[in-house]
Amino acid sequence: MLAIDFEASCLPRHGRSFPIEVGLASDRWTRSWLIRPHADWSDGHWTAEAEALHGIDRATIEREGMPADVVLAELAQTAGEARIVADSRLDQYWLEQLAAAARRPPPFAIHHVALILEESGTDEAGIVAAVAAADRRCPQRHRAGSDALWLATLMAHLPAGPRHVAPVREPALGAA
């Protein structure tokens, strides 16, 4: 099981948003990619509020971001056959936008963490303890890699643990 997180140009309530960074993590490693804006997103919105939250400016993603098709291919390769989990339903939306820009179908579906919590049978005290462990490990938030690592840490610290966790291989490149 792996955790995923996207950062975006804005929240959809502020206009048409597009993904600018994606992170993928287990409780042992994290990897993230900056995403260069695709031509399909030229009418997308960018808000100062989102930029202040994640700290990524448009010039940085233009300069350092990778093309959507490259990010999608590397994301799919790194994810392999793992079950992918997010803490926001918006992450599926941004994955679909990334895949559409790459002219490919999404390589996986994203499951919401609420399903994992339900499957684990963890009570409220166990969830609170897992959140505290994730907060200690990842005090800096709102970057895709650290947010994905936060969620992966939370899932790893659930007392009962998810019942059907498949082994995950570490990525060959870019592990942090």
N, C-alpha and C positions, 0 to 999 in steps of 0.2 A: 504494500500500500504506500502511495506517495501523496504528498500534499502539493497543491498548485495554488498560485496566486498571481493575479494580474494587477498591474497599475495601468491607469488609463488617462486620457487627455482631459476628461471630466466625467462626472457622474451623468448617467443618461437624463436625469431630470433637468440638467443644464443645457441639453442639446445632444446632438449626435456625437457620441464618444467613440474613441478607437483605442486599441491596446498600444501601450508604449513600452511595457516591460512585462516579462513573465518569469516566474521562478518556480522551480520544482525541487522538492526536498524529501528525504527520508529523515529519520532521527539521527543519522550518521553523516549526511552530506547535503549540500545544497548547490544548486546551479541556477544561474539566471541569464537572461538575454535581453538587451535593449532592442527594441523593434523600430526600424526606420519607418516613418509614415509612408503608407502605400498610396499610389495615385487615386485609388478608389475611396480614400478617406479625405480627399482634398476639401470636401465640404464639412468635415468634422469640426467640432468645437474644441477649443482649448481654454481652460479657465485658470485664473491666477490661484483660485482656491485649491484646485487639484495640484498645481505645481508647488504651492506652499506645503501641501501635505506630503508629497513624495520627494520633493526636492530635485526633480528632473526637469530641466528646461528644454524647450523645443530645439534649440541649437545643438544641444548634446545628443538628442536622438537622431537629428539629421546627420550629425557628424559621426557618431559612434554606433548608431543602431544598425542592425543587420536586416537584410530584406526578409519580408514575411515568409517566403518559401523556404529560405534557409533556416529561419527560426522554427518553423513548423516541422521541418524534417529533423532537426536536432532534438526538438522537444519530443517528437514521436520516438526517435531512437533511444533517448534517455529513459523515457517512460516504459518502453518495452511492453510487457503484458501486465504491468502492475495496475491495480485498481487506483484511480485518481480521485482525490477528495479535495474539496474546497469549503471555505466557510462563508462564501457568498454565492448566490445563484447567478450573479452577474458574471462570474468567471466563465460560465458556459457560453454566455453571449459573446464575450471577448474572444474565446477560443474559436467560436464560429466565424467571427469577423476575420481573425487571423487566417483561418482555413480558406475562407472565401477569397481573400486577397491572394493566397497562394494557389488558388484554383484547384483545391483538393478538398475532400471531405475531412471533417475533424477526425483525428486519429484515435480518439477515445471519447467516452462520455465522462462527464465529471459528476461525481456523487456528492451530495451535501453532507457535511459533518454530522448533521442531526441524525441521519440514518446510521452512521457509525456509532454514535452515542447510544442510540436505541439498541443496535445489535450487541453492543458491549454489555448492556445491562448495568452500566455504571450508575450509581446513585448520585444525588446532588453533591454530597461531600467529596466523592471521588472526582467529579468534574471540577469542583473548586480547587482541589489539590493539583489536578493536572494543569489547570490554567495557571496556577501559581508557579509550577515547575517551568512551564513555557515562558511565562513572564520573566523569571529569573534568567533563563538561558538567552532570551531574545528581547532585551529591554528596548532596543531601537526598532521601530516599526515603520510601516508604510513604504518599504521597498520590497519588491516581489520576492527576492531570495530570502530575506529575513522573515517576511510574513509566512512564506511557505514552511520555513524551518520552525517557526513558532507553532503552526498547526501540526506539523509532523511530531514535534516534541509533545504537544498536548495529547495526540493520539497514542504515542508510545507510553505515556504516563497514566493512561486509563487503568485503574486497578484490575478490571477483568480482562482488558485488552480485547481488540476485535477478534471475533471467533474464527474468521477464515482469512488470515493474513498469509499471503504468499511471500516467499523469500524474494528479496530485492537485491539485484546486483548493483554495485557502485558504478557510476559512469566512468568511462575511460579518461575523459578530458574535462577540465574546468571544475573539478570538485573543489569545494571550499570548506 
